[in-house]
Amino acid sequence: MSIARLQKQKLAWLSVVALSVAMVVVGFGCGGGSTPPMVTTGTGSVVVTLSDPPSCAAPSGAAKIPDGSFSNVWITIRSIQAHISATADDNSPGWQELAPQLNSAPAQVDLLHLPAQGQCLLEHLGSASLPAGDYQQIRLILLANASPSGSAPANNACASLGSVFNCVVDGAGTHTLNLSSEANTGLKIPPGQVMGGPIHVAEGQSVDLNIDFNTCASILKEGNGEFRLKPTLTAGVVSANMTGISGQIVDSVTSQPVAGAMVTLQFADQSGTDRIAMQELTDSTGHFGFCPLPVGAVFDVVADAITSSGTAYNATVIFNVTGGSNLGPVPLVAETPAVAGASTGPGTIQGTITAINGTTGASIDATVSALQTAMVSGVNRAFTVPLFSGSNAAVVVNSSSSCPVGSPMGAFCAGYSLIVPASNPNVGTFSAGKVTFVAPAVGPILYAVEADAINPASSATICSPPSHTTNQDMNGQPLAVVAGATSNAARIDFNGCS
């Protein structure tokens, strides 16, 4: 793929500006937050688009689909709505259709393939006029996998499965993409994924609203081999000129391009920890690019890679990158052995997650992340490390799981495995159009592991608290990673899970 095509067609995204995004199969989500709505008169308009960077798609032209990759991920969207009130519930009046065209003609979209001349966008979903104001809730409704009571897509890519309208295609064939039951509450963006404020629709003005699926983080393969959608959604007002962030990942010594490197855009949540908002793989020439991006957005770019021979690269993080920036060559530092003949491969962090409600085991989904820290402007900043292929970071904790010795009595348990760079990060800061790098720190390779508990039925938060972080190993020592070795993290226990 050419650089121009990468920057115009393969790139996709959106960032977060809405205070709440819900996705429901039937019924509608209720609101959250406390920002008072802006009350105005007159009308404005909204143009709604969909985007996604295909970071788990099979390589273009591949004769065989690699394990863990998909050739297609199809979803069918039948409605997108917004509400000016953060406290509106399922039955509140005032929900506004943002793309009424979908009611009579649901859009079936392949999340992994941009259309011809698609530039940054997978699909233009529609547009509408609506009362001016600050819209604080958005809900995206999919067509259920059942005989529809209303309209269905004219050409159903999942038709071989019967009355199925959401499906994935991998090397083994076409599979139903199961949808959780979310009739009452819907799926909302967690607090760490919220940036900015409500969607501001001004009188007489038009707003470009983009909705993004992080597809690769939204598909969970369950123990029975079936696939379930656990959506990671973001939304935001984007720049009409598709301003993005681009660059080329290269080896720090040879300056040769690194193909297949994982590049992420991240921003800090309320705790100050950088979270992944968008991710994509570099092309055969090492190039990457992200668009469309929210107006005025500033991101941290984090990348790492592992070669086909097993050599891993440090995570490289560049802080404070503004939209519209071309970073040029971004160097990744290959890991070097501590002693001659030692491994240059990645390290592995393994651990166990338990869930309990009182004295009874609880079923949860858990998303596990690996965190490192980097110094910027005299302050330590935590960021999320892109995981290497083979990691098991989406964990299903249920009654069929076995528990290791020492687990809470009656708890349900599951294990995770994170494959990560066994090196400290290469740190850069973006300023005045240039990146200034600081050499990776010497000393132990320290990590923290964070787990977030989600209700399998609704993808709402569950357990109290719903998130736990540990920076210790099983012996109570700092969690250090060594190349070619496995580090066992302290057990993470979720309590009060309903």
C-alpha positions as CSV (number, residue, x, y, z in Angstrom):
1,M,0.0,0.0,0.0
2,S,1.4,3.4,-0.9
3,I,2.0,6.1,1.6
4,A,-0.8,8.3,0.0
5,R,-3.2,5.4,0.2
6,L,-2.3,4.7,3.8
7,Q,-2.9,8.3,4.8
8,K,-6.1,8.6,2.8
9,Q,-7.7,5.2,3.0
10,K,-6.3,2.8,5.6
11,L,-6.4,5.4,8.4
12,A,-9.4,5.6,10.6
13,W,-10.5,7.0,13.9
14,L,-12.4,9.2,16.1
15,S,-11.7,10.3,19.6
16,V,-13.8,10.9,22.5
17,V,-15.8,14.0,23.0
18,A,-19.3,12.7,23.9
19,L,-19.9,12.2,27.6
20,S,-21.7,8.9,27.0
21,V,-21.9,6.5,24.1
22,A,-24.2,3.5,24.4
23,M,-24.7,0.6,22.1
24,V,-27.9,-1.5,22.4
25,V,-29.4,-4.3,20.5
26,V,-32.9,-3.7,21.6
27,G,-34.1,-0.9,23.8
28,F,-32.1,2.2,24.6
29,G,-29.4,3.3,27.0
30,C,-29.9,5.7,29.9
31,G,-27.7,8.7,30.5
32,G,-25.0,9.5,33.0
33,G,-23.0,12.6,34.1
34,S,-24.2,15.8,35.6
35,T,-23.2,18.6,33.1
36,P,-26.3,20.8,32.6
37,P,-27.6,21.0,29.0
38,M,-27.4,24.1,27.0
39,V,-30.8,25.3,26.1
40,T,-31.1,27.2,22.8
41,T,-33.6,27.9,20.1
42,G,-33.4,27.1,16.4
43,T,-31.9,24.1,14.6
44,G,-28.6,22.9,13.5
45,S,-27.5,19.7,11.7
46,V,-25.3,16.7,12.2
47,V,-23.5,14.5,9.7
48,V,-22.6,11.1,11.1
49,T,-19.8,8.9,10.0
50,L,-18.1,5.6,11.1
51,S,-14.4,4.8,11.2
52,D,-12.1,2.1,12.5
53,P,-8.4,1.2,12.1
54,P,-8.1,-2.4,11.0
55,S,-5.3,-3.5,13.4
56,C,-6.4,-7.2,13.5
57,A,-7.2,-7.7,9.8
58,A,-5.4,-10.3,7.8
59,P,-2.6,-8.8,5.6
60,S,-3.8,-7.7,2.2
61,G,-3.4,-10.4,-0.4
62,A,-2.6,-13.1,2.3
63,A,-3.0,-16.6,1.0
64,K,-4.0,-17.8,4.5
65,I,-5.6,-15.8,7.3
66,P,-3.2,-15.9,10.3
67,D,-4.5,-17.2,13.7
68,G,-6.3,-14.5,15.6
69,S,-6.9,-12.4,12.4
70,F,-10.2,-11.7,10.6
71,S,-10.8,-11.0,7.0
72,N,-14.2,-9.3,7.7
73,V,-16.2,-8.1,10.7
74,W,-19.7,-7.2,9.7
75,I,-22.2,-5.2,11.9
76,T,-25.6,-3.8,10.9
77,I,-26.6,-0.4,12.3
78,R,-30.3,0.5,12.4
79,S,-30.4,3.7,14.5
80,I,-28.2,6.4,16.0
81,Q,-29.8,8.8,18.5
82,A,-28.8,11.6,20.8
83,H,-30.3,13.4,23.8
84,I,-29.6,16.8,25.3
85,S,-30.1,15.6,28.9
86,A,-27.5,13.5,30.7
87,T,-30.2,12.0,32.9
88,A,-32.7,11.0,30.2
89,D,-33.7,7.4,30.5
90,D,-35.1,4.7,28.2
91,N,-38.6,6.3,28.0
92,S,-37.8,10.0,28.1
93,P,-39.0,12.1,25.3
94,G,-36.6,14.1,23.3
95,W,-34.3,11.5,21.7
96,Q,-33.2,12.8,18.3
97,E,-32.5,10.6,15.3
98,L,-29.1,11.5,13.9
99,A,-29.4,9.4,10.8
100,P,-33.1,8.7,10.2
101,Q,-32.1,7.1,6.9
102,L,-31.1,4.0,8.8
103,N,-34.6,3.3,10.0
104,S,-35.7,2.2,6.6
105,A,-32.3,1.1,5.3
106,P,-30.0,-0.3,8.0
107,A,-26.3,0.0,7.1
108,Q,-24.2,-3.2,7.2
109,V,-20.6,-2.2,7.5
110,D,-17.4,-4.3,7.3
111,L,-15.3,-2.7,10.1
112,L,-12.0,-4.0,8.6
113,H,-12.2,-2.6,5.0
114,L,-12.4,1.0,3.8
115,P,-14.5,1.4,0.7
116,A,-13.0,2.8,-2.5
117,Q,-12.3,6.5,-2.1
118,G,-13.3,6.1,1.5
119,Q,-10.4,8.3,2.7
120,C,-10.5,8.0,6.5
121,L,-14.1,6.8,6.8
122,L,-15.8,3.4,6.6
123,E,-19.3,4.7,6.1
124,H,-21.3,7.9,5.9
125,L,-24.3,6.8,8.0
126,G,-26.6,9.8,7.4
127,S,-27.5,13.3,8.5
128,A,-30.3,15.1,10.2
129,S,-31.5,18.5,11.3
130,L,-32.2,18.7,15.1
131,P,-32.8,21.3,17.8
132,A,-29.6,23.3,18.7
133,G,-28.0,22.4,22.0
134,D,-25.4,20.4,23.8
135,Y,-26.1,16.7,23.3
136,Q,-24.8,14.6,26.2
137,Q,-25.9,11.1,25.3
138,I,-25.5,9.1,22.1
139,R,-26.8,5.6,21.5
140,L,-26.0,3.3,18.6
141,I,-28.4,0.5,17.9
142,L,-27.6,-2.7,16.0
143,L,-30.0,-4.9,14.2
144,A,-30.4,-8.1,16.3
145,N,-29.5,-11.5,15.1
146,A,-33.1,-12.6,14.6
147,S,-35.9,-12.3,12.1
148,P,-36.3,-8.5,11.9
149,S,-39.7,-6.9,12.6
150,G,-38.7,-4.0,10.3
151,S,-36.2,-3.3,7.5
152,A,-33.1,-5.4,6.9
153,P,-30.0,-4.7,4.7
154,A,-30.7,-5.4,1.1
155,N,-27.5,-7.5,0.7
156,N,-26.7,-9.4,3.9
157,A,-23.1,-10.6,4.1
158,C,-24.1,-13.0,6.9
159,A,-27.0,-14.6,5.1
160,S,-25.3,-18.0,5.0
161,L,-25.9,-18.2,8.7
162,G,-29.7,-17.6,8.4
163,S,-31.3,-14.6,10.2
164,V,-27.9,-13.2,11.3
165,F,-26.9,-9.7,10.6
166,N,-23.6,-9.4,12.5
167,C,-20.8,-11.8,11.8
168,V,-17.0,-12.4,11.6
169,V,-15.0,-14.2,8.9
170,D,-11.7,-15.9,9.7
171,G,-9.7,-18.8,8.3
172,A,-12.3,-21.3,9.5
173,G,-15.3,-19.6,7.8
174,T,-18.1,-17.2,8.8
175,H,-19.3,-17.1,12.4
176,T,-22.2,-15.4,14.1
177,L,-21.1,-12.3,16.1
178,N,-23.3,-12.7,19.2
179,L,-24.7,-9.5,20.8
180,S,-25.2,-9.0,24.5
181,S,-28.6,-8.3,25.9
182,E,-28.7,-4.6,26.7
183,A,-32.4,-3.7,26.7
184,N,-32.2,-1.3,29.6
185,T,-28.8,0.2,30.2
186,G,-26.7,-0.2,27.1
187,L,-23.0,0.0,26.8
188,K,-21.4,3.2,27.9
189,I,-17.9,4.7,27.4
190,P,-16.0,4.2,30.7
191,P,-14.8,7.3,32.5
192,G,-11.2,6.8,31.2
193,Q,-12.4,7.0,27.6
194,V,-14.1,10.4,28.0
195,M,-12.4,13.5,26.7
196,G,-14.0,17.0,26.2
197,G,-17.6,17.7,26.6
198,P,-21.1,17.4,25.0
199,I,-21.6,17.5,21.2
200,H,-22.3,21.2,20.6
201,V,-24.9,21.8,17.8
202,A,-25.2,25.5,17.1
203,E,-28.1,27.2,15.4
204,G,-27.6,27.3,11.7
205,Q,-24.4,25.3,11.9
206,S,-23.4,21.7,10.8
207,V,-21.4,19.3,13.0
208,D,-19.3,16.4,11.8
209,L,-19.8,13.6,14.3
210,N,-17.7,10.4,13.9
211,I,-18.3,7.1,15.8
212,D,-15.5,4.6,16.0
213,F,-15.3,0.9,16.8
214,N,-12.0,-0.4,18.1
215,T,-12.8,-3.7,16.4
216,C,-9.9,-5.7,17.6
217,A,-10.6,-4.8,21.2
218,S,-14.4,-5.4,20.7
219,I,-14.4,-9.1,19.7
220,L,-14.2,-11.8,22.4
221,K,-13.7,-15.4,21.5
222,E,-15.4,-17.5,24.2
223,G,-14.5,-20.9,25.5
224,N,-17.1,-22.6,23.3
225,G,-15.5,-21.1,20.2
226,E,-18.2,-18.6,19.6
227,F,-17.6,-14.9,19.1
228,R,-19.2,-12.2,21.2
229,L,-19.2,-8.4,20.6
230,K,-18.0,-6.5,23.6
231,P,-17.8,-3.1,22.0
232,T,-15.1,-0.5,22.6
233,L,-16.8,2.7,21.2
234,T,-15.7,6.3,21.0
235,A,-17.3,9.3,19.4
236,G,-16.4,12.9,18.8
237,V,-16.7,16.0,16.7
238,V,-14.0,15.8,14.0
239,S,-12.3,18.2,11.7
240,A,-13.9,18.5,8.3
241,N,-10.4,18.5,6.7
242,M,-9.6,15.1,8.2
243,T,-6.5,16.4,10.0
244,G,-4.5,13.4,11.3
245,I,-1.2,12.2,12.8
246,S,1.2,10.2,10.7
247,G,4.8,9.0,10.6
248,Q,7.1,6.1,9.9
249,I,8.4,3.5,12.3
250,V,12.1,2.7,11.8
251,D,14.9,0.7,13.5
252,S,16.9,3.1,15.6
253,V,20.2,1.6,14.4
254,T,19.6,0.7,10.7
255,S,16.9,3.3,10.0
256,Q,15.1,0.6,8.1
257,P,11.3,0.6,8.2
258,V,9.6,-1.7,10.7
259,A,6.5,-3.4,9.1
260,G,3.7,-4.6,11.4
261,A,4.6,-2.4,14.3
262,M,1.7,-1.6,16.6
263,V,1.1,2.2,16.9
264,T,-1.4,3.7,19.3
265,L,-2.9,7.1,20.0
266,Q,-3.4,7.6,23.8
267,F,-4.7,10.3,26.1
268,A,-4.7,10.6,29.8
269,D,-7.9,9.7,31.8
270,Q,-8.9,11.3,35.1
271,S,-6.2,9.3,37.0
272,G,-3.5,10.6,34.6
273,T,-2.9,7.2,33.0
274,D,-2.7,7.2,29.2
275,R,-5.4,5.0,27.6
276,I,-5.5,3.6,24.0
277,A,-8.0,5.5,21.9
278,M,-6.9,4.2,18.5
279,Q,-4.4,1.6,17.2
280,E,-3.2,0.4,13.9
281,L,-0.4,-1.7,12.3
282,T,2.3,-0.1,10.1
283,D,2.3,-1.0,6.5
284,S,5.1,-2.8,4.6
285,T,7.1,0.5,4.5
286,G,6.6,1.2,8.2
287,H,4.2,4.0,7.7
288,F,1.1,4.7,9.9
289,G,-1.5,7.4,10.0
290,F,-4.7,8.3,12.0
291,C,-7.7,10.3,10.9
292,P,-10.1,11.8,11.3
293,L,-9.2,13.3,14.7
294,P,-11.2,15.5,17.1
295,V,-10.8,19.2,16.6
296,G,-7.9,20.5,18.7
297,A,-7.0,17.1,20.1
298,V,-3.5,16.4,21.5
299,F,-2.3,12.8,21.9
300,D,0.6,10.7,23.0
301,V,1.9,8.2,20.4
302,V,3.0,4.9,21.7
303,A,4.5,2.1,19.5
304,D,6.3,-1.2,19.8
305,A,7.1,-4.2,17.6
306,I,8.4,-7.7,17.5
307,T,10.1,-9.3,14.5
308,S,9.3,-12.6,12.9
309,S,12.5,-14.0,14.5
310,G,11.3,-13.0,18.0
311,T,13.4,-9.9,18.6
312,A,11.3,-7.3,20.5
313,Y,11.6,-3.5,20.4
314,N,11.2,-1.2,23.4
315,A,8.0,0.8,23.6
316,T,8.6,4.3,22.2
317,V,6.3,7.0,23.6
318,I,6.1,10.5,22.2
319,F,4.2,13.0,24.3
320,N,2.0,16.0,23.3
321,V,1.5,15.3,19.6
322,T,-1.0,17.7,18.0
323,G,-3.4,16.8,15.2
324,G,-2.0,17.7,11.7
325,S,1.5,16.5,12.6
326,N,3.7,14.3,10.5
327,L,6.3,12.8,13.0
328,G,8.6,11.6,10.2
329,P,10.9,8.7,11.2
330,V,10.0,7.4,14.7
331,P,12.9,5.2,16.0
332,L,12.2,1.9,17.8
333,V,15.1,0.6,19.9
334,A,15.7,-3.2,19.6
335,E,16.2,-5.0,22.8
336,T,19.8,-6.0,23.5
337,P,20.8,-8.9,25.7
338,A,22.0,-8.1,29.2
339,V,24.8,-10.6,28.7
340,A,26.1,-12.3,25.6
341,G,23.8,-15.0,24.3
342,A,20.8,-13.9,26.4
343,S,17.4,-13.6,25.0
344,T,16.3,-10.5,23.0
345,G,12.7,-11.7,23.0
346,P,9.9,-10.2,25.0
347,G,8.9,-11.0,28.5
348,T,5.6,-12.5,29.7
349,I,3.4,-11.4,32.6
350,Q,1.0,-14.0,33.9
351,G,-1.6,-13.8,36.6
352,T,-4.9,-14.8,38.0
353,I,-8.2,-12.9,38.3
354,T,-10.9,-13.9,40.8
355,A,-14.5,-12.7,41.2
356,I,-16.8,-13.2,44.1
357,N,-20.1,-11.8,45.4
358,G,-20.2,-12.5,49.2
359,T,-19.2,-16.1,49.4
360,T,-20.4,-17.1,45.9
361,G,-18.4,-16.9,42.7
362,A,-19.3,-14.3,40.1
363,S,-19.1,-14.3,36.3
364,I,-17.4,-11.3,34.8
365,D,-15.4,-10.2,31.7
366,A,-12.1,-8.7,32.6
367,T,-9.9,-6.5,30.3
368,V,-6.2,-6.6,31.4
369,S,-3.6,-3.9,30.5
370,A,0.1,-3.6,31.0
371,L,1.4,-0.2,32.2
372,Q,4.8,1.4,32.1
373,T,5.9,4.9,33.3
374,A,7.9,7.5,31.6
375,M,9.3,10.9,32.8
376,V,8.0,14.0,31.0
377,S,8.6,17.5,32.3
378,G,9.7,16.1,35.6
379,V,6.6,14.1,36.1
380,N,6.2,10.3,35.9
381,R,3.4,9.5,33.4
382,A,1.9,6.0,33.2
383,F,0.9,4.8,29.7
384,T,-0.6,1.6,28.2
385,V,1.9,-0.7,26.5
386,P,0.6,-2.2,23.2
387,L,0.6,-6.0,23.7
388,F,2.4,-8.4,21.4
389,S,0.5,-11.1,19.5
390,G,-0.3,-14.1,21.6
391,S,-1.4,-12.2,24.6
392,N,-4.6,-13.2,26.4
393,A,-5.8,-9.9,27.8
394,A,-9.6,-10.4,27.4
395,V,-10.5,-12.8,30.1
396,V,-13.8,-14.6,30.8
397,V,-14.2,-15.4,34.5
398,N,-16.9,-18.0,35.1
399,S,-17.8,-21.2,37.0
400,S,-16.0,-23.4,34.5
401,S,-12.7,-21.9,35.4
402,S,-10.3,-23.5,37.9
403,C,-8.7,-21.6,40.7
404,P,-5.1,-21.8,42.0
405,V,-4.4,-22.6,45.6
406,G,-4.9,-19.6,47.9
407,S,-7.8,-18.1,45.9
408,P,-10.8,-16.7,47.9
409,M,-13.2,-19.5,48.9
410,G,-16.0,-19.9,46.4
411,A,-14.6,-17.5,43.8
412,F,-14.6,-18.0,40.1
413,C,-11.2,-17.6,38.5
414,A,-9.4,-17.2,35.2
415,G,-5.8,-16.6,34.1
416,Y,-4.3,-14.0,31.7
417,S,-1.0,-13.7,29.8
418,L,0.5,-10.4,28.6
419,I,3.5,-10.5,26.2
420,V,5.4,-7.2,26.5
421,P,8.7,-5.6,25.8
422,A,11.4,-6.6,28.3
423,S,12.9,-3.1,28.3
424,N,12.3,0.4,29.5
425,P,10.6,2.8,27.1
426,N,12.3,5.2,24.6
427,V,10.8,8.6,25.5
428,G,10.3,11.6,23.3
429,T,8.5,15.0,23.5
430,F,6.9,16.7,20.6
431,S,7.4,20.5,20.4
432,A,7.6,23.1,17.6
433,G,7.2,20.3,15.0
434,K,10.1,18.2,16.2
435,V,10.6,15.3,18.6
436,T,13.4,15.2,21.2
437,F,14.2,11.8,22.5
438,V,15.8,10.7,25.8
439,A,17.6,7.3,26.0
440,P,15.7,4.5,27.7
441,A,16.4,4.4,31.5
442,V,18.7,1.8,32.9
443,G,17.7,-0.6,35.7
444,P,14.8,-3.0,36.3
445,I,12.0,-3.3,33.8
446,L,9.0,-2.5,36.0
447,Y,5.4,-2.9,35.1
448,A,2.0,-2.6,36.6
449,V,-1.1,-4.6,35.6
450,E,-4.6,-3.2,35.6
451,A,-7.8,-5.2,35.3
452,D,-11.2,-3.8,34.6
453,A,-14.3,-5.9,35.4
454,I,-17.3,-5.8,33.0
455,N,-20.7,-7.4,33.2
456,P,-20.8,-10.1,30.4
457,A,-24.5,-9.5,29.7
458,S,-24.4,-5.7,29.3
459,S,-20.8,-4.6,29.3
460,A,-21.6,-2.2,32.1
461,T,-19.1,-1.9,35.0
462,I,-19.5,-4.6,37.7
463,C,-17.9,-5.3,41.1
464,S,-16.9,-2.8,43.7
465,P,-14.5,-1.3,42.8
466,P,-14.6,-2.3,39.1
467,S,-10.9,-1.7,38.5
468,H,-7.8,-3.0,40.3
469,T,-4.1,-2.4,39.6
470,T,-1.1,-4.3,41.0
471,N,2.6,-3.4,40.6
472,Q,3.8,-6.4,42.6
473,D,4.6,-10.0,41.9
474,M,3.4,-13.1,43.8
475,N,6.1,-12.6,46.4
476,G,5.2,-8.9,47.1
477,Q,8.2,-7.6,45.2
478,P,8.1,-5.0,42.4
479,L,6.7,-6.6,39.2
480,A,9.8,-6.8,37.0
481,V,10.0,-8.3,33.5
482,V,13.0,-10.2,32.1
483,A,13.5,-11.0,28.4
484,G,12.5,-14.6,27.5
485,A,11.1,-15.2,31.0
486,T,7.7,-15.3,32.7
487,S,6.9,-13.0,35.6
488,N,4.0,-14.0,37.9
489,A,1.9,-11.0,39.0
490,A,0.1,-10.8,42.3
491,R,-3.4,-12.2,42.2
492,I,-6.2,-9.6,41.4
493,D,-9.4,-10.2,43.4
494,F,-12.7,-8.6,42.5
495,N,-15.3,-8.4,45.3
496,G,-18.9,-7.3,45.5
497,C,-19.6,-8.5,41.9
498,S,-23.4,-8.7,41.2
